[in-house]
């Protein structure tokens, strides 16, 4: 039997989970109404949910439906935050702007992410996930060719990928490595995940040391040394510290080559 508050809060014609009759949790129904108001105004959400509803074997009970709705809305907010970040810069990435972008209340955003820091942390991790994917793609392509005789080619390739990524995604880069979002400090666990995204550099140094391209040393320290050089050059470029007459690409390459040369002749402290 329907409880009075369910009848007031949810109209069967607009029910998303087809389980409102059995629902005795007022908070759940309030949540569903909030989600409904969002997807009614967003075709992307509506399409996702219609697709979800068509696969009835995947939604077997109210709780499963609620989680699917929550995940859809959460992803939509992340997509909106990403658009604001990439199109307008970090300053535009406020809780209010993100909520407005998906036509929901800031309260709902806080319930899903715990506030601006939670949303910023997701963008932080997303930035590193994208960088990791580009590293992996470049490595896969390089392994198919293997035409370079220079043993340093894989390291130079990863340096180029890093530089290109930063130039194409300056807002993400400043969230990942800068102070683009005021007051945001990545949690320790997130920082560990971020460093794992750069693990490919360690693996590449390990291979270079195994095949004799570089003398044996600590591959992790070598990777950190190269990353420090790349990050320094990229940060100066993105923040506009170079003179117009200076070629940022040449300065970046010079910094990378200086590190690799020092490691190659054994002068580095890696």
Backbone as numpy.savetxt, mean C-alpha at the origin, in Angstrom:
# Nx Ny Nz CAx CAy CAz Cx Cy Cz
-39.77 -13.99 14.57 -40.61 -12.79 14.57 -39.74 -11.55 14.57
-40.13 -10.59 13.73 -39.34 -9.37 13.64 -39.50 -8.53 14.90
-38.41 -7.98 15.35 -38.49 -7.04 16.46 -38.86 -5.68 15.90
-39.55 -4.83 16.70 -40.01 -3.53 16.20 -38.89 -2.68 15.63
-37.71 -2.67 16.30 -36.65 -1.80 15.82 -36.11 -2.25 14.47
-36.16 -3.58 14.20 -35.71 -4.07 12.89 -36.66 -3.57 11.82
-37.96 -3.62 12.11 -38.93 -3.15 11.12 -38.73 -1.68 10.82
-38.36 -0.91 11.83 -38.15 0.53 11.60 -36.85 0.78 10.85
-35.80 0.02 11.18 -34.47 0.31 10.65 -34.25 -0.26 9.25
-34.80 -1.46 8.98 -34.50 -2.11 7.71 -35.79 -2.48 6.98
-35.89 -2.01 5.78 -37.00 -2.34 4.90 -36.61 -3.61 4.13
-37.44 -4.65 4.14 -37.08 -5.88 3.44 -36.71 -5.66 1.98
-37.29 -4.64 1.37 -37.00 -4.37 -0.04 -35.57 -3.92 -0.26
-34.95 -3.37 0.80 -33.58 -2.88 0.66 -32.61 -3.69 1.52
-33.06 -4.84 1.99 -32.19 -5.67 2.82 -31.05 -6.24 1.99
-29.86 -6.19 2.51 -28.68 -6.62 1.78 -28.28 -8.05 2.08
-28.67 -8.56 3.22 -28.18 -9.89 3.60 -29.27 -10.94 3.60
-30.52 -10.53 3.39 -31.65 -11.45 3.38 -31.77 -12.23 4.69
-31.25 -11.63 5.76 -31.29 -12.32 7.06 -31.82 -11.40 8.14
-32.44 -10.27 7.74 -32.84 -9.31 8.75 -33.95 -9.83 9.66
-34.72 -10.77 9.18 -35.82 -11.29 10.00 -35.28 -12.01 11.23
-34.15 -12.70 11.05 -33.57 -13.46 12.15 -32.56 -12.66 12.96
-32.33 -11.42 12.56 -31.30 -10.64 13.24 -31.83 -10.05 14.53
-31.12 -10.28 15.62 -31.51 -9.72 16.91 -30.46 -8.76 17.45
-29.55 -8.36 16.59 -28.47 -7.48 17.01 -28.70 -6.11 16.40
-29.11 -5.17 17.22 -29.43 -3.85 16.70 -28.24 -3.20 16.03
-27.04 -3.39 16.58 -25.84 -2.78 16.01 -25.61 -3.27 14.59
-25.90 -4.56 14.36 -25.71 -5.10 13.02 -26.63 -4.41 12.02
-27.87 -4.22 12.41 -28.81 -3.62 11.48 -28.49 -2.15 11.24
-28.02 -1.46 12.27 -27.59 -0.08 12.08 -26.42 -0.05 11.12
-25.51 -1.00 11.26 -24.36 -1.06 10.36 -24.83 -1.30 8.93
-25.78 -2.24 8.75 -26.25 -2.53 7.41 -26.90 -1.31 6.77
-27.66 -0.56 7.55 -28.27 0.64 7.00 -27.21 1.65 6.58
-26.14 1.78 7.38 -25.06 2.70 7.02 -24.40 2.27 5.72
-24.17 0.97 5.60 -23.56 0.45 4.37 -24.50 0.67 3.19
-25.79 0.44 3.41 -26.75 0.62 2.32 -26.72 2.05 1.81
-26.69 3.00 2.73 -26.67 4.40 2.32 -25.44 4.72 1.47
-24.33 4.04 1.78 -23.11 4.26 0.99 -23.24 3.65 -0.39
-23.61 2.38 -0.46 -23.62 1.71 -1.76 -24.72 2.26 -2.67
-25.79 2.78 -2.07 -26.85 3.36 -2.89 -26.33 4.52 -3.72
-25.29 5.20 -3.20 -24.73 6.37 -3.87 -23.46 6.04 -4.65
-23.02 4.80 -4.61 -21.77 4.43 -5.26 -21.97 3.20 -6.12
-21.92 3.39 -7.43 -22.14 2.29 -8.35 -21.13 1.16 -8.17
-19.89 1.52 -7.83 -18.85 0.50 -7.66 -19.24 -0.46 -6.54
-19.67 0.12 -5.40 -20.08 -0.73 -4.28 -21.29 -1.57 -4.66
-22.24 -0.94 -5.36 -23.45 -1.65 -5.73 -23.14 -2.86 -6.60
-22.24 -2.67 -7.57 -21.87 -3.78 -8.45 -21.21 -4.91 -7.68
-20.33 -4.54 -6.75 -19.65 -5.56 -5.96 -20.65 -6.36 -5.13
-21.60 -5.65 -4.54 -22.55 -6.33 -3.66 -23.56 -7.14 -4.45
-23.96 -6.64 -5.63 -24.85 -7.42 -6.47 -24.16 -8.72 -6.90
-22.89 -8.61 -7.20 -22.11 -9.79 -7.56 -22.05 -10.76 -6.38
-21.88 -10.19 -5.17 -21.81 -11.01 -3.97 -23.14 -11.71 -3.73
-24.25 -10.98 -3.91 -25.56 -11.55 -3.65 -25.89 -12.66 -4.65
-25.37 -12.53 -5.88 -25.68 -13.52 -6.90 -25.04 -14.87 -6.58
-23.99 -14.85 -5.76 -23.29 -16.07 -5.38 -23.79 -16.51 -4.00
-25.02 -16.99 -3.94 -25.65 -17.25 -2.66 -24.96 -18.36 -1.88
-24.26 -19.23 -2.59 -23.58 -20.30 -1.88 -22.43 -19.78 -1.04
-21.96 -18.57 -1.37 -20.84 -18.01 -0.63 -21.30 -17.24 0.60
-22.56 -16.87 0.65 -23.09 -16.12 1.78 -24.12 -17.01 2.47
-23.69 -17.68 3.51 -24.55 -18.69 4.11 -25.27 -18.21 5.36
-24.81 -17.11 5.94 -25.49 -16.61 7.12 -25.26 -15.11 7.25
-25.92 -14.55 8.23 -25.88 -13.09 8.41 -24.47 -12.61 8.69
-23.75 -13.31 9.56 -22.40 -12.87 9.93 -21.48 -12.84 8.73
-21.59 -13.85 7.88 -20.75 -13.89 6.70 -21.09 -12.74 5.77
-22.39 -12.46 5.63 -22.80 -11.34 4.79 -22.29 -10.02 5.34
-22.37 -9.87 6.66 -21.92 -8.63 7.29 -20.43 -8.41 7.05
-19.63 -9.48 7.19 -18.19 -9.36 6.98 -17.88 -9.02 5.53
-18.63 -9.61 4.61 -18.42 -9.31 3.19 -18.72 -7.84 2.91
-19.80 -7.34 3.51 -20.15 -5.93 3.34 -19.09 -5.03 3.95
-18.62 -5.40 5.12 -17.60 -4.61 5.80 -16.31 -4.56 4.97
-15.92 -5.71 4.41 -14.71 -5.76 3.58 -14.86 -4.91 2.33
-16.05 -4.96 1.72 -16.30 -4.17 0.52 -16.21 -2.69 0.81
-16.84 -2.27 1.89 -16.82 -0.86 2.26 -15.41 -0.42 2.63
-14.70 -1.26 3.36 -13.34 -0.94 3.77 -12.44 -0.75 2.55
-12.56 -1.65 1.57 -11.75 -1.53 0.36 -12.12 -0.28 -0.42
-13.41 0.04 -0.43 -13.84 1.25 -1.12 -13.24 2.50 -0.51
-13.16 2.53 0.82 -12.55 3.67 1.50 -11.05 3.76 1.20
-10.39 2.61 1.16 -8.96 2.61 0.82 -8.75 3.10 -0.61
-9.63 2.67 -1.51 -9.53 3.13 -2.90 -9.70 4.65 -2.97
-10.66 5.17 -2.21 -10.89 6.61 -2.20 -9.70 7.35 -1.62
-9.14 6.82 -0.53 -7.97 7.44 0.08 -6.78 7.43 -0.87
-6.63 6.34 -1.61 -5.54 6.24 -2.58 -5.71 7.28 -3.68
-6.94 7.45 -4.16 -7.18 8.46 -5.20 -6.84 9.85 -4.70
-7.28 10.17 -3.49 -6.98 11.49 -2.93 -5.48 11.67 -2.77
-4.82 10.63 -2.31 -3.38 10.70 -2.07 -2.62 10.93 -3.37
-2.97 10.17 -4.41 -2.21 10.24 -5.65 -2.60 11.44 -6.51
-3.86 11.87 -6.43 -4.31 12.96 -7.29 -4.13 14.34 -6.66
-4.25 14.41 -5.34 -4.19 15.72 -4.68 -3.08 15.84 -3.64
-2.44 14.72 -3.32 -1.35 14.77 -2.36 -1.79 14.43 -0.95
-0.84 14.20 -0.05 -1.13 13.79 1.32 -2.03 14.75 2.09
-1.94 16.04 1.81 -2.74 17.01 2.56 -4.24 16.78 2.37
-4.62 16.19 1.24 -6.03 15.97 0.95 -6.57 14.72 1.64
-5.69 13.90 2.17 -6.09 12.62 2.74 -6.54 12.80 4.19
-7.71 13.41 4.36 -8.29 13.59 5.69 -9.46 12.64 5.85
-9.82 12.39 7.10 -10.95 11.51 7.37 -12.22 12.05 6.71
-12.44 13.34 6.81 -13.63 13.95 6.22 -13.66 13.79 4.71
-12.52 14.03 4.04 -12.48 13.92 2.58 -12.72 12.48 2.13
-12.14 11.54 2.83 -12.33 10.14 2.46 -13.78 9.73 2.67
-14.36 10.12 3.80 -15.76 9.80 4.08 -16.68 10.43 3.03
-16.41 11.68 2.68 -17.22 12.35 1.67 -17.11 11.66 0.32
-15.92 11.14 0.02 -15.69 10.51 -1.28 -16.55 9.27 -1.48
-16.91 8.60 -0.38 -17.75 7.41 -0.48 -19.13 7.63 0.13
-19.44 8.90 0.40 -20.77 9.26 0.91 -21.15 8.53 2.19
-20.24 8.52 3.15 -20.56 7.92 4.44 -20.14 8.88 5.55
-20.49 8.53 6.76 -20.12 9.37 7.90 -18.70 9.07 8.34
-18.10 10.03 9.01 -16.76 9.80 9.56 -16.81 8.74 10.65
-17.96 8.61 11.30 -18.12 7.59 12.35 -17.90 6.19 11.80
-18.45 5.94 10.61 -18.29 4.63 9.99 -16.84 4.38 9.63
-16.16 5.41 9.16 -14.74 5.26 8.83 -13.92 4.95 10.08
-14.23 5.64 11.18 -13.53 5.37 12.43 -13.78 3.94 12.89
-14.99 3.44 12.67 -15.31 2.08 13.12 -14.54 1.03 12.32
-14.18 1.36 11.08 -13.49 0.40 10.23 -11.97 0.49 10.34
-11.46 1.69 10.58 -10.01 1.88 10.59 -9.46 2.39 11.93
-10.34 2.81 12.82 -9.88 3.35 14.08 -9.37 4.77 13.97
-9.69 5.44 12.87 -9.27 6.83 12.71 -8.26 7.02 11.60
-7.73 8.23 11.53 -6.81 8.59 10.45 -5.53 7.78 10.49
-5.01 7.51 11.68 -3.76 6.74 11.77 -3.94 5.32 11.21
-5.09 4.73 11.48 -5.35 3.39 10.95 -5.42 3.40 9.43
-6.05 4.43 8.88 -6.13 4.56 7.44 -4.75 4.83 6.85
-3.98 5.70 7.52 -2.62 6.01 7.06 -1.75 4.76 7.07
-1.92 3.93 8.08 -1.12 2.71 8.17 -1.42 1.77 7.01
-2.69 1.70 6.61 -3.05 0.86 5.48 -2.40 1.38 4.20
-2.37 2.70 4.03 -1.72 3.29 2.86 -0.21 3.06 2.90
0.35 3.14 4.08 1.78 2.88 4.28 2.13 1.46 3.81
1.35 0.49 4.26 1.59 -0.90 3.88 1.30 -1.13 2.40
0.29 -0.45 1.88 -0.04 -0.58 0.46 1.10 -0.08 -0.41
1.72 1.02 0.00 2.85 1.55 -0.75 3.98 0.55 -0.86
4.31 -0.09 0.25 5.38 -1.08 0.23 4.98 -2.33 -0.55
3.71 -2.69 -0.47 3.24 -3.86 -1.23 3.39 -3.61 -2.73
3.11 -2.39 -3.15 3.25 -2.06 -4.57 4.71 -2.07 -4.99
5.57 -1.53 -4.15 7.00 -1.54 -4.46 7.51 -2.98 -4.54
7.09 -3.81 -3.61 7.51 -5.21 -3.61 7.06 -5.91 -4.89
5.84 -5.61 -5.34 5.32 -6.22 -6.56 6.15 -5.79 -7.78
6.57 -4.53 -7.80 7.38 -4.06 -8.92 8.77 -4.68 -8.91
9.33 -4.86 -7.72 10.61 -5.56 -7.61 10.48 -6.98 -8.17
9.41 -7.66 -7.78 9.21 -9.05 -8.20 9.02 -9.15 -9.71
8.27 -8.21 -10.26 8.04 -8.21 -11.70 9.34 -7.99 -12.47
10.14 -7.04 -11.99 11.42 -6.75 -12.65 12.35 -7.96 -12.57
12.37 -8.61 -11.41 13.24 -9.78 -11.23 12.81 -10.92 -12.15
11.50 -11.10 -12.31 10.99 -12.16 -13.17 11.37 -11.91 -14.62
11.25 -10.67 -15.05 11.61 -10.33 -16.43 13.10 -10.50 -16.66
13.90 -10.10 -15.68 15.36 -10.21 -15.82 15.80 -11.67 -15.88
15.13 -12.53 -15.12 15.52 -13.95 -15.09 15.26 -14.63 -16.43
14.31 -14.10 -17.20 14.00 -14.68 -18.51 15.06 -14.32 -19.54
15.64 -13.13 -19.38 16.61 -12.66 -20.37 18.01 -13.17 -20.06
18.54 -12.75 -18.92 19.89 -13.15 -18.49 20.93 -12.95 -19.60
20.89 -11.78 -20.22 21.86 -11.48 -21.27 22.99 -10.59 -20.78
22.84 -10.00 -19.58 23.86 -9.11 -19.05 25.05 -9.91 -18.54
26.24 -9.46 -18.94 27.46 -10.11 -18.46 27.94 -9.47 -17.16
27.46 -8.27 -16.87 27.86 -7.58 -15.65 27.10 -8.18 -14.47
27.83 -8.71 -13.51 27.18 -9.32 -12.35 26.41 -8.34 -11.49
26.68 -7.05 -11.68 25.97 -6.03 -10.90 24.63 -5.65 -11.54
24.35 -6.18 -12.72 23.13 -5.79 -13.44 21.86 -5.97 -12.60
21.69 -7.09 -11.87 20.47 -7.24 -11.07 20.32 -6.15 -10.01
21.43 -5.76 -9.39 21.36 -4.70 -8.38 21.04 -3.36 -9.02
21.62 -3.10 -10.17 21.33 -1.85 -10.89 19.87 -1.82 -11.33
19.34 -2.99 -11.70 17.94 -3.08 -12.10 17.03 -2.73 -10.94
17.30 -3.28 -9.76 16.46 -2.99 -8.60 16.57 -1.52 -8.19
17.75 -0.95 -8.36 17.90 0.48 -8.06 17.05 1.31 -9.01
17.04 0.92 -10.28 16.24 1.65 -11.26 14.74 1.52 -10.96
14.32 0.32 -10.58 12.91 0.11 -10.23 12.52 0.99 -9.04
13.37 1.05 -8.05 13.13 1.87 -6.86 12.98 3.34 -7.25
13.88 3.83 -8.08 13.85 5.23 -8.50 12.59 5.53 -9.32
12.29 4.65 -10.27 11.11 4.85 -11.10 9.83 4.83 -10.27
9.77 3.92 -9.32 8.58 3.84 -8.45 8.39 5.14 -7.68
9.47 5.66 -7.12 9.37 6.89 -6.34 8.91 8.06 -7.21
9.39 8.13 -8.44 9.01 9.24 -9.32 7.56 9.12 -9.78
7.09 7.90 -9.98 5.71 7.70 -10.43 4.71 7.76 -9.28
5.18 7.53 -8.07 4.30 7.50 -6.89 4.86 8.38 -5.77
5.06 9.67 -6.05 5.69 10.53 -5.03 4.90 10.64 -3.74
3.57 10.65 -3.83 2.75 10.76 -2.62 2.87 9.51 -1.77
2.79 8.35 -2.41 2.98 7.10 -1.68 4.37 7.07 -1.04
5.37 7.49 -1.81 6.74 7.43 -1.32 6.90 8.28 -0.07
6.28 9.45 -0.06 6.41 10.33 1.10 5.64 9.79 2.31
4.60 8.99 2.07 3.92 8.32 3.18 4.80 7.19 3.71
5.46 6.50 2.80 6.29 5.35 3.17 7.56 5.77 3.92
8.18 6.85 3.45 9.50 7.21 3.97 9.60 8.62 4.55
8.52 9.37 4.45 8.59 10.75 4.93 7.58 11.04 6.02
7.26 12.30 6.15 6.30 12.73 7.17 5.09 13.38 6.50
4.65 12.76 5.41 3.57 13.34 4.62 2.27 13.46 5.40
1.99 12.50 6.27 0.76 12.54 7.06 1.14 12.94 8.48
0.81 14.15 8.82 1.24 14.72 10.10 0.84 13.84 11.28
1.81 13.57 12.14 1.55 12.83 13.36 1.53 11.32 13.21
1.59 10.82 11.98 1.52 9.37 11.78 2.89 8.73 11.98
2.93 7.74 12.87 4.15 6.96 13.11 3.79 5.49 12.90
4.37 4.84 11.90 4.01 3.45 11.62 4.29 2.55 12.83
3.38 1.64 13.14 3.61 0.69 14.23 4.83 -0.18 13.93
5.42 -0.75 14.96 6.62 -1.58 14.79 6.36 -2.72 13.81
5.22 -3.37 13.94 4.92 -4.50 13.06 4.84 -4.06 11.60
4.30 -2.88 11.37 4.21 -2.37 10.00 5.60 -2.05 9.45
6.46 -1.53 10.30 7.83 -1.24 9.85 8.58 -2.52 9.50
8.30 -3.59 10.25 8.92 -4.88 9.93 8.45 -5.37 8.57
7.15 -5.24 8.31 6.62 -5.64 7.01 7.22 -4.79 5.89
7.42 -3.52 6.18 8.00 -2.62 5.18 9.40 -3.07 4.80
10.22 -3.40 5.79 11.58 -3.84 5.50 11.57 -5.15 4.73
10.59 -6.02 4.98 10.48 -7.27 4.24 10.26 -7.01 2.75
9.65 -5.88 2.43 9.44 -5.52 1.02 10.77 -5.27 0.32
11.78 -4.88 1.09 13.11 -4.62 0.53 14.03 -5.83 0.65
13.47 -6.95 1.09 14.29 -8.16 1.26 14.90 -8.63 -0.05
14.27 -8.26 -1.17 14.81 -8.66 -2.46 16.21 -8.11 -2.67
16.50 -6.95 -2.08 17.85 -6.39 -2.19 18.86 -7.29 -1.46
18.46 -7.78 -0.30 19.35 -8.68 0.45 19.63 -9.94 -0.37
18.57 -10.50 -0.94 18.72 -11.72 -1.73 19.61 -11.49 -2.94
19.48 -10.32 -3.56 20.30 -10.01 -4.73 21.76 -9.83 -4.35
22.00 -9.21 -3.20 23.38 -9.09 -2.71 23.95 -10.47 -2.38
23.14 -11.32 -1.77 23.60 -12.68 -1.45 24.05 -13.40 -2.72
23.26 -13.29 -3.78 23.60 -13.94 -5.04 24.88 -13.36 -5.64
25.02 -12.02 -5.57 26.23 -11.38 -6.10 27.47 -11.82 -5.34
27.32 -12.07 -4.06 28.46 -12.52 -3.25 28.77 -14.00 -3.50
27.74 -14.78 -3.80 27.95 -16.20 -4.09 28.65 -16.40 -5.43
28.26 -15.59 -6.43 28.84 -15.79 -7.77 30.15 -15.03 -7.97
30.63 -14.36 -6.93 31.91 -13.70 -7.00 31.90 -12.29 -7.54
30.71 -11.77 -7.85 30.62 -10.38 -8.33 31.08 -9.42 -7.24
30.70 -9.72 -6.01 31.11 -8.92 -4.85 31.85 -9.82 -3.87
32.80 -9.26 -3.14 33.49 -10.07 -2.12 32.53 -10.41 -0.98
32.75 -11.52 -0.30 31.86 -11.92 0.80 31.79 -10.85 1.89
30.59 -10.57 2.32 30.38 -9.64 3.43 28.97 -9.85 3.94
28.46 -8.91 4.68 27.11 -9.02 5.24 26.10 -8.47 4.22
25.30 -9.33 3.58 24.36 -8.86 2.55 23.29 -7.91 3.08
22.87 -8.12 4.33 21.87 -7.22 4.91 22.43 -5.82 5.09
23.66 -5.74 5.59 24.29 -4.43 5.76 24.51 -3.76 4.41
24.89 -4.56 3.41 25.09 -4.02 2.07 23.79 -3.47 1.50
22.69 -4.20 1.72 21.38 -3.75 1.23 20.96 -2.46 1.91
21.20 -2.35 3.20 20.85 -1.13 3.92 21.70 0.05 3.44
22.95 -0.21 3.12 23.83 0.85 2.63 23.34 1.36 1.28
22.98 0.44 0.39 22.47 0.84 -0.92 21.14 1.56 -0.78
20.27 1.03 0.08 18.97 1.68 0.28 19.15 3.10 0.81
20.06 3.30 1.75 20.30 4.63 2.30 20.72 5.60 1.20
21.59 5.14 0.29 22.03 6.00 -0.81 20.87 6.32 -1.75
20.08 5.31 -2.08 18.94 5.53 -2.98 17.92 6.46 -2.35
17.60 6.20 -1.09 16.61 7.02 -0.41 17.06 8.47 -0.30
18.32 8.68 0.01 18.81 10.05 0.12 18.69 10.80 -1.19
19.10 10.17 -2.29 19.03 10.82 -3.59 17.58 11.08 -4.01
16.72 10.08 -3.80 15.31 10.23 -4.18 14.62 11.32 -3.36
14.87 11.35 -2.07 14.23 12.34 -1.20 14.62 13.76 -1.60
15.89 13.96 -1.90 16.33 15.29 -2.35 15.65 15.67 -3.65
15.48 14.70 -4.53 14.83 14.96 -5.81 13.36 15.31 -5.63
12.63 14.50 -4.85 11.20 14.71 -4.69 10.89 16.00 -3.94
11.77 16.41 -3.05 11.54 17.63 -2.28 12.08 18.88 -2.97
12.62 18.69 -4.18 13.04 19.82 -4.98 14.32 20.50 -4.55
15.23 19.76 -3.94 16.47 20.37 -3.48 17.54 20.48 -4.57
17.35 19.77 -5.66 18.34 19.86 -6.73 18.13 21.13 -7.54
19.22 21.68 -8.07 19.13 22.83 -8.95 18.59 22.39 -10.31
18.02 23.34 -11.04 17.46 23.01 -12.35 18.53 22.47 -13.29
19.75 22.95 -13.11 20.83 22.53 -14.00 21.33 21.12 -13.67
20.93 20.59 -12.52 21.37 19.26 -12.11 20.41 18.20 -12.63
20.97 17.12 -13.12 20.15 16.02 -13.64 19.96 14.98 -12.53
18.72 14.88 -12.06 18.43 13.99 -10.92 18.79 12.54 -11.23
18.51 12.09 -12.45 18.80 10.70 -12.80 20.29 10.41 -12.70
21.10 11.35 -13.17 22.55 11.16 -13.14 23.06 11.14 -11.70
22.52 12.01 -10.87 22.94 12.04 -9.47 22.54 10.75 -8.74
21.34 10.25 -9.03 20.90 9.00 -8.42 21.82 7.86 -8.85
22.08 7.76 -10.14 22.95 6.68 -10.64 24.35 6.78 -10.06
24.84 8.01 -9.91 26.18 8.20 -9.35 26.24 7.71 -7.91
25.18 7.98 -7.14 25.14 7.54 -5.74 25.12 6.01 -5.66
24.31 5.39 -6.51 24.23 3.92 -6.53 25.56 3.30 -6.94
26.15 3.83 -8.00 27.41 3.28 -8.49 28.54 3.45 -7.48
28.52 4.56 -6.75 29.56 4.79 -5.74 29.50 3.72 -4.66
28.28 3.37 -4.23 28.13 2.33 -3.21 28.58 0.97 -3.74
28.15 0.64 -4.95 28.50 -0.67 -5.51 29.99 -0.79 -5.78
30.61 0.30 -6.22 32.06 0.27 -6.45 32.81 0.03 -5.14
32.36 0.72 -4.09 33.05 0.57 -2.80 32.92 -0.86 -2.28
31.77 -1.47 -2.51 31.57 -2.86 -2.07 32.36 -3.83 -2.95
32.47 -3.49 -4.20 33.15 -4.39 -5.14 34.65 -4.50 -4.87
35.26 -3.36 -4.49 36.70 -3.38 -4.24 37.03 -3.67 -2.78
35.96 -3.88 -1.99 36.20 -4.24 -0.59 36.44 -3.07 0.32
36.14 -1.84 -0.18 36.34 -0.67 0.66 35.13 -0.41 1.56
33.99 -1.02 1.19 32.80 -0.78 2.00 32.92 -1.51 3.32
32.09 -1.11 4.23 32.11 -1.73 5.56 30.95 -2.69 5.72
30.37 -3.13 4.60 29.25 -4.06 4.67 29.73 -5.44 5.10
